[in-house]
Amino acid sequence: MNYWIGIWLFFSIATNGFTQKTIRDESLVPPYKLPELLTTNSGKTINAGRDWEKTRRAELLKLFSENVYGKTPDKKIPLRFVVTRVDSSALGGKAIRKEITVFFGKNSGRSMEMLLYFPRSVKGPVPLFLGLNFAGNQVVHADPGISITKRWVRDGKAPAVVDHHATEASRGSQAGDWAVEDILARGFGLATIFCGDLQPDRADSFDESVHTLYYKKGQTKPEPDEWGAIGAWAWGLSRAMDYLETDTNVNARQVAVIGHSRLGKAALWAGAQDARFAMVVSNNSGEGGAALTRRKFGETIAIITNAFPHWFCGNYKNFANRENDLPIDFHGLIALIAPRPVYVASASEDWWADPKGEYLSAYHASPVYALYDYQGLTSPEPPGPDQPIGADKIGYHMRKGGHTMTRFDWAQYLNFAEKAFEKP
């Protein structure tokens, strides 16, 4: 998926001098100082996990909510789960396939469609990966039994997507990102949801999103400190978790939330807010995700908030070209997942997402994991391509290649999850 390259080319053409201002050379990264993770707003030093959870963690959550992703509404919305289709012998008898509709509120007209696969070879509840997809559940596998989304689709070209609507030709069009058979063969389940069920990925889509469940009378868009699309997508992942806790095929204590690119940002934010996710995986999430924004390498706050203003809360754009004034950086986002396992992955050719900055976020989050006596990443220099590393609860690799998710990536995530979940 050459998504970020397309954005780079767009700005290269549309913005005079853009490529000269974009940092791609490590020697041009400006000096920076990261906000302290283990010092509270009042100046107190955090020395124990209980103090982190009692004080500093809440402070960081508030800062990310107010300045980056927007505040997630805390009012509970009634949910209704409807099993719409089940095939107990899917994928040639290898899997159980389920489709679930999750209805939000009473008569709101808002809902999301979940696709689930479980390995038939495993008896009892299984660990599971949950992630959002970009263009409808049917893109994750060519399985003809998957329902095709009827919602507006941003990504895809004809014949798979015509006039922003998916066709039969879209089946399995992004299967390379999901490695369904590999996941099932390792004894894990998979659940996925089209992000557009929660909010279509365009700037004028708030009135078509779950935001409307919480709008005040007369409101048409979020306030500057209220959630954007990433917040809505993360909220949807937590609503999926609400369902997974009810499904007897799922070990709800072993659910890993995963995402690629902008949906990797959503997975991190979901994992930071919702401790029910037992593991969090970020694949090439870049600016506004795993990468340190103060490095200004590749994509920056100015670029991303101009191109995709709906992803973040309105306040985030206030830090365009003022990264050092942002009261947090994204090592804090990784730290918010502690002490649960977290895996960050990059790609060697994906300079736009700043692979070293993604690694450094995990590295600089390590002192928080140390509060729980877990060893973090020990070197400020990332490993070479295709050399996965990790100790205890933090894992990282930089795969050769570009901005996508591959079988190599999934192999590392499955290895890490087996260890994290103590799966034999």
C-alpha positions in Angstrom: 0.0 0.0 0.0 1.7 3.2 -1.2 -0.6 5.5 0.8 2.0 7.7 2.4 4.0 8.0 -0.9 0.8 9.3 -2.6 0.4 11.9 0.1 4.0 13.0 -0.3 3.6 13.3 -4.1 0.4 15.3 -3.6 2.2 17.8 -1.4 5.3 17.8 -3.6 3.1 19.0 -6.5 0.7 21.2 -4.6 3.2 23.0 -2.2 6.1 25.0 -3.6 9.3 23.9 -1.9 7.6 21.2 0.1 10.2 18.5 -0.4 13.1 20.8 0.6 11.3 21.5 4.0 10.5 17.9 4.7 13.2 16.1 6.7 14.4 12.9 5.2 18.0 13.0 6.3 18.8 12.0 9.9 21.5 14.6 10.2 18.8 17.3 9.8 16.7 16.2 12.7 16.7 19.2 15.1 17.7 19.0 18.8 14.8 18.3 21.0 13.9 17.4 24.6 11.1 15.0 25.4 8.6 15.7 28.1 9.3 13.7 31.3 7.2 10.7 31.7 8.0 10.0 35.4 7.5 13.6 36.7 4.0 14.7 37.5 2.5 18.1 36.7 3.3 19.1 40.3 7.0 18.0 40.0 6.7 14.8 41.9 8.9 11.9 40.7 7.2 8.6 40.0 9.0 5.6 41.4 6.4 2.8 41.5 3.8 1.4 39.3 1.0 2.2 41.7 2.0 5.9 41.7 2.1 5.9 37.9 -1.4 4.5 37.7 -2.8 6.7 40.5 -1.4 10.0 39.2 0.8 10.3 36.1 -1.1 8.0 33.8 -4.2 10.0 34.3 -2.3 13.3 33.6 -1.0 11.9 30.3 -4.4 10.6 29.2 -5.8 14.1 29.8 -3.1 15.8 27.8 -3.5 13.4 24.8 -7.3 13.9 25.0 -7.2 17.7 25.1 -4.4 18.2 22.6 -4.2 15.3 20.1 -7.1 13.0 19.8 -9.9 14.8 21.6 -12.0 13.8 24.6 -13.8 10.5 24.2 -17.4 10.8 25.6 -17.8 8.8 28.8 -21.5 8.4 28.5 -22.5 4.8 27.9 -24.6 4.1 24.8 -26.9 1.0 24.8 -25.6 -1.7 22.5 -27.4 -4.5 20.8 -25.6 -7.5 19.2 -27.2 -9.4 16.4 -25.6 -12.5 14.9 -26.4 -12.2 11.2 -24.4 -15.0 9.6 -22.5 -18.1 10.8 -20.6 -20.6 8.7 -19.1 -23.4 10.8 -17.0 -24.8 8.0 -15.6 -21.7 6.3 -12.3 -21.5 4.4 -12.5 -25.1 3.3 -13.4 -26.3 6.8 -10.5 -24.5 8.5 -12.5 -21.9 10.2 -15.8 -20.8 11.8 -16.9 -17.5 10.3 -19.3 -15.1 12.1 -20.8 -11.8 11.2 -22.2 -9.6 13.9 -24.1 -6.3 13.7 -23.5 -4.0 16.7 -26.3 -1.4 16.9 -25.5 1.8 18.8 -28.2 3.4 20.9 -32.0 3.1 20.4 -33.1 3.9 16.9 -30.0 5.9 16.2 -29.4 4.4 12.8 -25.7 3.9 13.8 -24.2 0.4 13.7 -21.0 -1.5 12.7 -20.5 -4.8 11.1 -18.0 -7.3 12.6 -16.4 -10.2 10.8 -14.9 -12.9 13.0 -12.9 -16.0 12.1 -12.0 -18.7 14.6 -9.8 -21.8 14.0 -11.9 -25.0 14.0 -8.9 -27.0 15.1 -9.0 -25.4 18.6 -11.6 -26.3 21.2 -12.7 -23.7 23.6 -12.1 -19.9 23.7 -9.1 -18.7 21.7 -6.9 -15.6 21.9 -7.8 -13.1 19.2 -6.5 -10.1 17.2 -8.9 -7.2 16.6 -8.3 -4.5 14.0 -10.1 -2.1 11.8 -9.8 -2.3 8.0 -9.8 0.4 5.3 -12.4 -0.6 2.8 -14.9 -3.1 4.1 -14.6 -6.5 5.7 -14.6 -8.3 2.3 -11.1 -6.9 1.6 -9.4 -9.1 4.2 -10.0 -12.4 2.4 -11.5 -13.6 -0.9 -14.0 -15.7 1.0 -17.2 -15.4 -0.9 -19.3 -15.6 2.3 -18.2 -12.3 3.6 -20.8 -9.5 3.2 -19.7 -6.6 1.1 -20.0 -3.2 2.8 -22.6 -0.8 1.5 -21.0 2.2 3.0 -18.9 5.0 1.5 -15.3 3.8 0.9 -12.3 6.1 0.6 -9.6 3.7 -0.5 -9.6 1.6 -3.6 -9.6 1.8 -7.4 -11.9 0.4 -10.1 -13.0 -2.3 -10.5 -12.8 -3.0 -6.7 -14.2 0.4 -5.7 -16.5 2.4 -8.1 -17.8 5.8 -7.1 -16.6 5.1 -3.5 -18.6 1.9 -3.2 -17.1 -1.6 -3.0 -17.9 -4.2 -5.6 -17.4 -8.0 -5.8 -14.0 -7.3 -7.3 -12.9 -5.9 -3.9 -13.0 -9.4 -2.2 -9.6 -10.1 -0.9 -8.1 -7.0 -2.4 -6.1 -6.3 0.9 -5.7 -9.9 1.9 -2.0 -9.5 2.0 -2.3 -7.2 5.0 -4.2 -9.8 7.0 -2.6 -13.3 6.7 -5.9 -14.9 7.9 -4.7 -18.5 7.3 -1.5 -17.9 9.3 -3.4 -16.4 12.2 -5.8 -19.4 12.3 -3.0 -21.9 11.9 -1.4 -20.5 15.1 -4.6 -21.0 17.1 -5.7 -17.4 17.1 -9.0 -15.8 16.1 -9.4 -12.6 14.1 -12.0 -9.9 14.2 -12.2 -6.9 12.0 -14.5 -3.9 11.3 -14.6 -1.4 8.5 -13.5 2.0 9.9 -16.1 3.7 7.8 -18.8 2.1 9.8 -17.8 4.4 12.6 -16.8 7.5 10.6 -16.2 7.7 6.9 -12.6 8.9 6.2 -13.2 12.4 4.9 -13.3 15.8 6.5 -17.0 16.4 6.0 -18.3 13.2 7.5 -19.0 14.0 11.1 -22.8 14.0 10.6 -22.5 10.4 9.2 -20.5 9.2 12.2 -20.9 7.9 15.7 -20.2 11.5 16.9 -23.9 12.3 16.4 -24.7 9.9 19.2 -23.2 12.4 21.6 -23.9 15.8 19.9 -25.7 18.5 21.8 -28.7 20.1 20.2 -27.7 22.1 17.2 -24.1 20.7 17.1 -22.7 19.8 13.7 -19.0 19.1 14.4 -16.8 18.4 17.4 -15.5 21.2 19.6 -11.7 21.8 19.4 -11.1 19.5 22.3 -13.6 16.8 21.3 -12.7 13.6 19.5 -11.9 13.3 15.8 -12.0 10.3 13.6 -9.2 8.5 15.3 -11.1 8.9 18.6 -14.3 7.5 16.9 -12.4 4.6 15.5 -10.8 3.8 18.8 -14.2 4.1 20.5 -15.5 1.5 18.0 -12.7 -0.9 18.9 -13.8 -0.7 22.5 -17.4 -1.4 21.5 -16.1 -4.4 19.6 -14.4 -5.5 22.9 -17.8 -5.1 24.6 -19.1 -7.8 22.2 -16.0 -10.0 22.4 -16.6 -10.3 26.1 -19.9 -12.0 25.4 -18.6 -14.5 22.7 -17.8 -18.0 24.1 -15.4 -18.6 21.2 -13.1 -15.7 22.5 -10.7 -15.6 25.4 -11.6 -12.0 26.3 -8.5 -11.8 28.5 -6.3 -12.4 25.5 -7.4 -9.9 22.9 -4.7 -7.9 21.0 -5.8 -4.7 19.3 -3.9 -4.1 16.1 -3.8 -1.4 13.3 -1.9 -0.3 10.3 -1.1 3.4 9.4 -3.9 5.7 10.5 -5.7 2.7 12.0 -2.5 2.0 13.9 -2.9 5.3 15.5 -6.5 4.3 16.4 -5.3 1.0 17.9 -2.7 2.8 20.1 -5.3 5.2 21.3 -7.8 2.5 22.0 -5.2 0.5 23.9 -4.1 3.5 25.9 -7.7 4.2 27.0 -9.0 0.7 27.4 -7.1 -1.7 29.7 -9.2 -4.6 28.6 -7.0 -4.9 25.5 -4.3 -7.4 26.6 -1.8 -6.4 23.9 -1.4 -3.5 21.5 0.2 -3.6 18.0 1.2 -0.6 15.9 2.1 -1.2 12.3 3.7 1.8 10.6 1.5 4.3 12.5 3.9 7.2 12.0 3.0 10.8 12.9 0.2 11.0 15.5 0.9 7.4 16.3 4.1 5.8 17.4 6.6 8.3 16.0 8.1 11.1 18.0 6.7 14.3 16.6 9.5 16.5 17.9 11.9 14.9 15.4 10.0 16.5 12.5 11.1 13.6 10.3 8.9 12.8 7.4 5.3 13.7 8.1 4.7 16.5 10.6 1.8 18.0 12.6 1.5 20.8 10.0 1.2 18.3 7.1 -1.1 15.8 8.7 -3.5 18.3 10.1 -3.7 20.1 6.8 -4.3 16.9 4.8 -6.5 15.1 7.3 -8.0 17.7 9.8 -10.8 15.3 10.8 -8.4 12.6 12.2 -7.5 14.6 15.3 -9.1 17.1 17.6 -9.0 20.7 16.4 -6.4 21.6 19.1 -3.7 19.4 17.5 -3.2 21.8 14.6 -2.3 24.5 17.1 1.1 22.8 17.4 1.9 22.8 13.7 5.5 24.0 13.4 5.4 24.3 17.2 6.1 20.6 18.1 8.3 21.5 21.1 5.3 23.3 22.7 3.2 20.1 22.7 3.0 19.1 26.4 3.5 15.5 25.5 5.1 13.4 22.8 4.3 9.9 21.6 6.6 8.0 23.8 3.9 8.9 26.3 1.3 7.1 24.2 3.3 3.9 24.3 3.8 4.3 28.0 0.1 4.6 28.6 -0.2 0.9 27.6 2.1 -0.2 30.4 2.4 -2.7 31.9 0.6 -4.6 29.1 2.6 -5.9 26.1 3.1 -3.5 23.2 4.6 -4.1 19.8 5.8 -1.3 17.4 6.7 -2.1 13.8 8.3 0.0 11.1 9.4 -0.5 7.5 12.8 0.4 6.1 11.4 2.3 3.0 8.6 4.0 4.9 10.6 7.2 5.7 7.4 9.3 5.8 6.3 7.4 9.0 9.8 7.9 10.6 10.9 4.4 11.5 13.6 5.6 13.9 11.1 7.9 15.6 8.7 5.0 16.0 11.5 2.9 17.6 12.5 5.8 19.9 9.0 6.1 21.3 9.1 2.5 22.4 12.7 3.0 23.7 11.8 6.1 25.7 8.6 4.4 27.1 10.8 1.7 28.6 11.3 3.5 32.0 7.6 3.2 32.7 7.7 -0.6 32.1 10.7 -0.7 34.4 8.4 0.5 37.2 6.8 -3.0 36.9 10.3 -4.7 36.8 10.0 -5.3 33.0 13.0 -4.8 30.9 12.5 -2.4 28.0 14.5 -1.6 24.9 18.1 -1.0 25.9 19.7 0.7 23.0 18.9 4.2 21.5 19.7 2.8 18.1 17.1 0.7 16.3 18.0 -2.8 15.0 18.6 -3.4 11.3 15.9 -4.6 8.9 14.2 -7.9 9.6 15.8 -8.2 13.1 13.0 -8.4 15.6 13.9 -7.5 19.2 12.1 -7.3 22.4 12.4 -8.0 26.1 9.4 -8.8 28.4 6.6 -6.5 27.3 8.0 -4.3 24.5 8.7 -5.6 21.0 10.0 -3.9 17.8 11.1 -4.7 14.3 11.8 -2.8 11.1 10.8 -4.9 8.1 12.4 -4.4 4.7 10.1 -2.7 2.3 7.4 -0.1 2.3 4.2 1.1 4.0 2.1 -2.1 4.3 1.5 -5.0 6.6 2.9 -8.4 5.6 3.1 -12.1 6.6 6.6 -11.3 8.1 4.9 -8.7 10.3 2.2 -11.0 11.4 4.7 -13.8 12.2 6.4 -11.4 14.7 3.0 -10.4 16.2 2.0 -14.0 16.6 5.3 -14.9 18.2 5.1 -12.0 20.6 1.4 -12.8 21.5 2.2 -16.4 22.1 4.9 -15.3 24.6 2.8 -12.6 26.1 -0.3 -14.8 26.5 1.9 -17.8 27.6 0.4 -19.9 24.9 2.1 -23.3 24.6 
